[in-house]
């Protein structure tokens, strides 16, 4: 069974940092090479914020996180990370990891969910004083 599971969420003060992890089971990111991080605030649509290609290493970041968040893949550990720095209250959300076959550009992975077939259950990040 192909699954991904997020971890690492929690409460952090504004300006602080967190690192989220997304561990794959049943597959490797060498096989399903489209990987993305998405977040959702209650009452709002889920949005793609960081997507990377396990194939060519290309990446896409939404304007809201560009320059503050970095996504990376550790293929040996079958884990994808999202390093989040300079966190702001507006980053408060449930964060989801998704993976799937690489079908299009990293932009379309994030914006149109292309290839995002396998989703985790999410981890809550709260940024508050």
Secondary structure, DSSP 8 states (H G I E B T S, - for coil): --EEEEE--EEE-TT--EEEEEEEESS-TTTS-EEEEEEE-TTS--EEEEEEETTT--EEE-TTTTTTEEEEEETTTTEEEEEE-S--GGG-EEEEEEEE---S-HHHHHHS-TT--EE---EEEEE--
